[in-house]
Amino acid sequence: MKQFTHTTQGTCSQFINFELDDEQRLHNVEFVGGCPGNTFGIARLVEGMKASDVMNQLRGVRCGYKATSCPDQLAQAIANALDNSSD
């Protein structure tokens, strides 16, 4: 499995750590900071899911007046990871 860390922008969480397996499925998603109930819930929901499906579902989710959210930041992190894993 490949490990990734994404530095978030515009959210209460500071980092998102996660792993992608050979089938591009998400594992061990961990938000550092943010609202624990929400971020733990997101992490549990996406465990083992195809990264591209999660990315498409969470992209553009906003947190109140902010232009982004923890779910949106996870979608961005996945997009970056998928781009970098094809190298």
Secondary structure as GFF3:
##gff-version 3
##sequence-region A 1 87
A	DSSP	beta_strand	2	7	.	.	.	ID=ss1
A	DSSP	beta_strand	13	20	.	.	.	ID=ss2
A	DSSP	beta_strand	26	33	.	.	.	ID=ss3
A	DSSP	alpha_helix	36	46	.	.	.	ID=ss4
A	DSSP	alpha_helix	51	58	.	.	.	ID=ss5
A	DSSP	alpha_helix	70	85	.	.	.	ID=ss6
###
